[in-house]
């Protein structure tokens, strides 16, 4: 959904609206700061599985995930956070 949202797909926007509400303060109340760990884990998996992984590809993944997460968080009516630009992968 995050990649589809990055492309401007309406279906992805609707899905992130639903996720935002279910993950937001009204329901699961997930702390938005936790999403940085999700991004880091996703990028680590891509790095491990994609032989063509590069710093440019990492930036694309992080940018797409950040954009979708910030939208999702705002849809859940919680404060949008400023996720780190590019933390180093270990």
N, C-alpha and C positions, 0 to 999 in steps of 0.2 A: 504494500500500500504506500509506503514512503516514496518509493521510486515513481509509482503512478501519480502520487500527489505532486512530486517534483515536476512531472510532465503536464500538470494542470488537469488531470482527469477528474471529472465530477464524481465518479463512483468512489474514487479514493478519498475525495473530500468528505463525502457522506460517511464512509467507513471511519475516517479519523474523527469526525464529529461524534460518532457513537463510541469509539474508543476513548475519546477525551472525556465524555460524560461518565463512562463506566470506570475509568481510571482516576477521575477527578475527585474533588472533595466530597461530592454527594454520595459516592459509592465506595470504591476501594481506597480512596485517599492516598494514592501513591505520591510520595514526595518527588516533585519534578527533578530534583538534583540526582535522583537515581537513574534517570535516563542516560546520563553520561556513561555509566557503567555498561548499559545496554549497547550504546554506540561503540564503545571500546571493544566489547565482546564480539559484536558483529564484524568490525574491521579486522580483529584478530582471526576470525574464522575465514574471512575472505583472503587474508594474507596467507593463511595456511593452505587453503584449497585452490587458489588461483595462481598458476605458474607465471602469469603475466602481470601479477600484482606490481604496482609501482607507487611512488609518492603521489603522482597525479591521480591515479585511480583511488587511492586512499582519500584524497581531498574531495573527490567527487562523491564517494560514499558518505563521508562525514557531512558534507554540505547538504546532500539530499536527506539524510537522516535528521539533521538538525532542523531543517526547514519543516519537515513533516511533524517532528516532535513538538516544535514550538507552536505549530498550528493546533495540534492535538491538545496540548496543555491549555492553550487559550480557549479551545472549545469546551474544556472541562471547567472553565471559569476559575482558573487558578492563575497566579502570576506567572507570566512567561519568563523563563530563565535565559540567561546568556550562557549557552554551553561553550566550553573551551573550544578554541579553534582547531588545534591539532595536538593532542597530547601524544607524547612519544610512546610507541609500542615497545614492549619489552621482549 
